[in-house]
Amino acid sequence: MTEQTKGLPRRATLILSVLAAVVLAFSAYVVGVLTTSEKTPGDSSPEAGFARDMMTHHHQAIEMGMLAWRQGASEPVLVQGYDIATNQSDQVGQMRGWLKAWHLDPTGPDRAMAWMPDRLRAATGKNFDILFSQLMLRHHLGGIHMAEAILNLTDDPLVQDVAQKIKNAQSGEVEIFRKQLTELGSAPLP
């Protein structure tokens, strides 16, 4: 996904990519509203907590993915950043749809997670690629843990389906990031 292979200036491609992500998120939101089960989870239910926390978790990954797409120095980091941003935007829309259908506030009573370090924004080149891969590795390990927890707590088939998909996808991406770090001559954060 270099400028030569994109056929459009990077700024135009970024704008089109963001618009595509918005359309995907809206579509997923509509699907989420239309496909929720008759059982309505409460404000403090595991399902509502999972949806809220995973949306926050995904927003962090979307932001990091877009940074990777704009600032990454290698083709694999550019592609992985773009894929993460678009795929997780779709899931955020679906989870927003659930919360709307459940008549719950998307932000909930608790403060959202905020952990993204400033040093990723300042990094460039190979240092960016290493730090991005290290942070996304940890980020995905947290997402896998959250998905496993909700799989043990819910009987809602829609929540189970998305949680299993998240667990499977992020497990695969964990291996990609480990391989990238090896290729970059680095290792996961201690």
Secondary structure, 3 states (H helix, E strand, C coil): CCHHHHCCCHHHHHHHHHHHHHHHHHHHHHHHHHCCCCCCCCCCCHHHHHHHHHHHHHHHHHHHHHHHHHHCCCHHHHHHHHHHHHHHHHHHHHHHHHHHHCCCCCCCCCCCCCCCCHHHHHCCHHHHHHHHHHHHHHHHHHHHHHHHHHHHHCCCHHHHHHHHHHHHHHHHHHHHHHHHHHHCCCCCCC
